[in-house]
Amino acid sequence: MPLPPAYALVATDLDGTLLRRDDTVSPRTRAALGLAAAAGARHLVVTGRPVPAVRELFAGLGYQGLAVCGQGTQVYDAGAGRLIHAVSLDREAAAAALGKIEAQVGQVFAAVDQDGADGRTLIEPGYLMPHPALSARQTLHRDELWAAPVIKVLIRHPELDDDALAAAAHAAVGDLATVTLSGPGTVELQPYGIDKGAGIALAAEHLGLDPATAIAFGDMPNDLPMFRSCGYGVAMANAHPLLRAAADEVTLSHQDDGVAVVLERVFG
């Protein structure tokens, strides 16, 4: 697919896309984002991380724009430090979904991201955080996961790989939740019908922009709805095969400035 001459919006995932393995953005990628900004394009971060897991990161990056967080469940204004939209996952539906999944695949280990700009990540015994830099509090029992409103549930299986667990979860939960695979060891359940595409639609409306004017960058299947909503989708070289197959273009990896390579060509 040929590239249009310009884009009004640059939508980037974080982990495995904009960020290097050490959670930094390279100088080259910062400069390329600057080229896009100089051309009038807005940068929109679109991530599975909840707001509390990105605020410190945004401060370090100097990011002041809007961010779609929590797989589309939150829209956050980083400059104002304000959550401007949020939708929670019904806790009874979440517990029922977990039961249906376990009826199919046996015991899973669960965690939740709580609702709100100050929500915590809670993990039940046996759950291992896939990203060591993200903080979490361990509970004694699963029931404690539902003590406060949540935006999403994260699950891991002791034997099934990510793709098999995501497929089994999707088949089991029906309309109780939306199932996403967002990273290694990260299968998630969020409110039914909510995904990164829905989050981008809300953020773009807030900015007065059409998502079809966006160029999007991602690396995992949870970025598929983002690609469908945007005008052009770019998968990283390290991307999941499903996203690579759906992309308009495959760039270099997140370690090799793949985002910058494309932005330099489009806006340079």
C-alpha positions as CSV (number, residue, x, y, z in Angstrom):
1,M,0.0,0.0,0.0
2,P,1.5,3.4,-0.9
3,L,2.1,5.9,1.8
4,P,0.0,9.1,1.8
5,P,2.1,12.2,1.7
6,A,1.5,13.1,5.3
7,Y,-0.2,12.0,8.5
8,A,-1.9,14.0,11.2
9,L,-1.3,11.4,13.9
10,V,1.5,9.1,14.9
11,A,0.2,6.3,17.1
12,T,2.9,4.2,18.8
13,D,2.7,1.2,21.1
14,L,5.4,1.3,23.9
15,D,6.8,-2.1,24.8
16,G,8.5,-3.8,21.9
17,T,7.8,-0.8,19.7
18,L,8.8,2.7,20.8
19,L,10.8,1.5,23.8
20,R,14.0,-0.4,23.8
21,R,14.5,-3.3,26.1
22,D,15.7,-0.9,28.9
23,D,12.5,1.2,28.7
24,T,14.3,4.1,26.9
25,V,13.7,5.9,23.6
26,S,16.7,6.2,21.5
27,P,18.0,9.7,20.5
28,R,17.3,8.8,16.8
29,T,13.7,7.9,17.6
30,R,13.3,11.1,19.6
31,A,14.6,13.1,16.7
32,A,12.3,11.4,14.3
33,L,9.3,12.1,16.5
34,G,10.5,15.7,16.4
35,L,10.3,15.7,12.6
36,A,6.8,14.5,12.8
37,A,5.9,17.2,15.3
38,A,7.5,19.9,13.1
39,A,5.3,18.7,10.2
40,G,2.2,19.2,12.4
41,A,1.6,15.6,13.4
42,R,0.5,14.7,16.9
43,H,2.0,11.8,18.8
44,L,-0.4,9.4,20.5
45,V,1.0,6.7,22.8
46,V,-1.3,3.6,22.7
47,T,-0.3,1.0,25.3
48,G,-1.5,-1.9,27.3
49,R,0.1,-0.5,30.4
50,P,-2.3,1.2,32.9
51,V,-1.9,4.9,33.7
52,P,0.1,4.3,37.0
53,A,2.6,2.3,35.0
54,V,3.4,5.0,32.5
55,R,3.4,8.3,34.5
56,E,7.0,8.1,35.6
57,L,8.0,6.9,32.2
58,F,6.3,9.8,30.5
59,A,7.9,12.2,32.9
60,G,11.3,10.8,32.0
61,L,10.5,11.1,28.3
62,G,9.0,14.5,28.5
63,Y,5.9,13.2,27.0
64,Q,3.0,15.7,27.3
65,G,0.4,14.4,24.9
66,L,-2.6,12.1,25.2
67,A,-2.2,8.4,25.9
68,V,-4.5,5.4,25.4
69,C,-3.7,3.1,28.3
70,G,-4.9,-0.2,29.7
71,Q,-5.7,-1.7,26.2
72,G,-8.1,1.1,25.4
73,T,-9.8,1.3,28.8
74,Q,-8.2,4.6,29.7
75,V,-7.4,7.9,27.9
76,Y,-4.9,10.0,29.9
77,D,-3.7,13.5,29.4
78,A,-0.1,13.3,30.3
79,G,0.5,17.1,30.2
80,A,-2.4,17.8,32.6
81,G,-1.8,14.6,34.6
82,R,-5.5,13.9,34.3
83,L,-7.5,10.8,33.4
84,I,-10.1,12.0,30.9
85,H,-11.9,8.7,30.1
86,A,-12.1,5.3,31.8
87,V,-14.2,2.1,31.6
88,S,-14.0,-0.7,34.1
89,L,-14.5,-4.4,33.8
90,D,-17.4,-5.8,35.6
91,R,-15.9,-7.9,38.4
92,E,-18.6,-10.5,38.4
93,A,-18.1,-11.0,34.7
94,A,-14.3,-11.1,35.2
95,A,-14.6,-13.8,37.8
96,A,-17.0,-15.8,35.7
97,A,-14.7,-15.5,32.7
98,L,-11.8,-16.9,34.7
99,G,-14.0,-19.8,35.8
100,K,-14.9,-20.6,32.2
101,I,-11.2,-20.4,31.1
102,E,-10.1,-22.7,34.0
103,A,-12.9,-25.2,33.1
104,Q,-11.2,-25.5,29.7
105,V,-7.5,-25.4,30.4
106,G,-7.1,-26.0,34.2
107,Q,-5.7,-23.6,36.7
108,V,-4.4,-20.3,35.6
109,F,-2.7,-17.6,37.6
110,A,-4.3,-14.1,37.6
111,A,-3.5,-10.5,38.2
112,V,-5.6,-7.3,37.8
113,D,-5.0,-3.7,37.0
114,Q,-7.2,-1.6,39.2
115,D,-9.3,1.3,37.9
116,G,-8.2,4.9,38.3
117,A,-5.0,7.0,37.9
118,D,-3.7,5.6,41.1
119,G,-4.9,2.0,40.8
120,R,-2.5,-0.8,41.7
121,T,-1.6,-4.0,40.0
122,L,-2.5,-7.0,42.2
123,I,-1.2,-10.5,41.6
124,E,-2.4,-13.7,43.2
125,P,0.0,-16.4,44.5
126,G,1.7,-18.1,41.5
127,Y,1.4,-15.2,39.1
128,L,4.8,-13.9,37.8
129,M,5.0,-10.4,36.4
130,P,6.2,-10.6,32.8
131,H,7.9,-7.2,33.0
132,P,10.2,-6.9,36.0
133,A,10.2,-3.1,35.9
134,L,6.4,-2.9,36.6
135,S,5.4,-3.0,40.3
136,A,2.7,-5.1,41.8
137,R,1.4,-6.1,45.2
138,Q,0.8,-9.8,45.9
139,T,-2.5,-10.9,47.5
140,L,-3.1,-14.0,49.7
141,H,-6.2,-15.2,47.8
142,R,-7.8,-14.6,44.4
143,D,-10.9,-13.0,46.1
144,E,-8.7,-10.0,47.0
145,L,-8.3,-9.2,43.3
146,W,-11.9,-8.0,43.3
147,A,-11.6,-5.6,46.3
148,A,-11.8,-2.5,44.1
149,P,-12.9,-1.8,40.5
150,V,-10.6,-3.1,37.8
151,I,-9.9,-2.3,34.2
152,K,-8.4,-5.6,33.1
153,V,-7.3,-9.1,34.2
154,L,-4.0,-10.7,33.3
155,I,-3.7,-14.5,33.1
156,R,-0.8,-17.0,32.8
157,H,-0.9,-20.8,32.5
158,P,1.8,-23.0,33.9
159,E,2.1,-25.1,30.6
160,L,0.2,-23.5,27.7
161,D,2.1,-21.0,25.5
162,D,0.6,-17.5,25.0
163,D,-1.1,-18.2,21.7
164,A,-2.7,-21.4,22.9
165,L,-3.9,-19.7,26.1
166,A,-5.3,-16.6,24.2
167,A,-7.2,-18.9,21.8
168,A,-8.6,-21.0,24.6
169,A,-9.6,-17.9,26.6
170,H,-11.2,-16.3,23.6
171,A,-13.3,-19.4,22.9
172,A,-14.3,-19.7,26.6
173,V,-15.3,-16.2,27.6
174,G,-17.7,-15.3,24.8
175,D,-19.1,-11.8,25.5
176,L,-18.0,-11.6,29.1
177,A,-14.7,-9.9,28.1
178,T,-12.4,-9.0,25.2
179,V,-9.3,-11.2,25.1
180,T,-5.9,-9.9,24.0
181,L,-2.4,-11.1,23.7
182,S,-0.2,-8.1,24.4
183,G,3.2,-9.4,25.0
184,P,5.2,-12.4,26.2
185,G,3.4,-14.0,29.1
186,T,0.6,-11.4,28.9
187,V,-2.8,-12.6,28.0
188,E,-5.5,-10.1,29.2
189,L,-9.2,-9.7,29.6
190,Q,-10.8,-6.3,29.4
191,P,-14.4,-5.0,29.0
192,Y,-16.1,-6.6,26.0
193,G,-15.8,-4.5,22.9
194,I,-12.9,-2.4,24.4
195,D,-9.5,-2.5,22.7
196,K,-6.8,-0.2,21.3
197,G,-9.0,0.6,18.3
198,A,-11.8,1.9,20.5
199,G,-9.3,3.9,22.6
200,I,-7.8,5.5,19.5
201,A,-11.2,6.5,18.3
202,L,-11.9,8.3,21.6
203,A,-8.5,10.0,21.8
204,A,-8.7,11.1,18.1
205,E,-12.1,12.6,18.7
206,H,-10.7,14.5,21.7
207,L,-8.0,15.8,19.4
208,G,-10.4,16.6,16.6
209,L,-8.7,14.2,14.3
210,D,-9.8,11.2,12.1
211,P,-8.0,7.9,13.1
212,A,-7.8,7.2,9.3
213,T,-5.1,10.0,9.2
214,A,-2.9,8.0,11.6
215,I,0.2,5.9,11.0
216,A,0.4,3.3,13.7
217,F,3.3,1.2,15.0
218,G,3.0,-2.0,17.0
219,D,4.4,-5.4,17.7
220,M,1.7,-7.7,19.2
221,P,-1.8,-9.0,18.4
222,N,-3.4,-6.4,20.7
223,D,-2.2,-3.9,18.1
224,L,-4.5,-5.4,15.4
225,P,-7.5,-3.2,16.3
226,M,-5.2,-0.2,16.2
227,F,-4.1,-1.1,12.7
228,R,-7.7,-1.6,11.6
229,S,-8.6,1.9,12.9
230,C,-5.6,3.7,11.4
231,G,-4.7,4.6,7.9
232,Y,-1.4,2.7,7.8
233,G,0.0,0.0,10.1
234,V,3.7,-0.6,10.6
235,A,4.8,-3.8,12.4
236,M,8.2,-4.1,14.0
237,A,10.7,-6.7,12.8
238,N,10.2,-8.3,16.3
239,A,6.4,-8.4,15.9
240,H,4.1,-11.4,16.4
241,P,3.4,-13.2,13.1
242,L,-0.3,-12.2,13.2
243,L,0.6,-8.5,13.3
244,R,3.3,-8.8,10.6
245,A,0.7,-10.5,8.3
246,A,-1.8,-7.7,8.9
247,A,0.7,-4.8,8.5
248,D,1.1,-2.5,5.5
249,E,4.8,-2.5,6.2
250,V,7.4,-4.2,8.4
251,T,10.2,-2.1,9.7
252,L,13.3,-2.8,11.7
253,S,13.1,-4.0,15.3
254,H,12.5,-1.8,18.4
255,Q,16.2,-2.2,19.2
256,D,17.2,-0.9,15.7
257,D,15.1,2.3,15.6
258,G,12.4,0.8,13.4
259,V,9.9,3.6,14.3
260,A,12.5,6.2,13.4
261,V,13.3,4.6,10.0
262,V,9.7,5.0,8.9
263,L,9.1,8.5,10.4
264,E,12.3,9.8,8.8
265,R,11.0,8.6,5.4
266,V,7.5,10.0,5.9
267,F,8.4,13.4,7.6
268,G,12.0,13.9,6.8
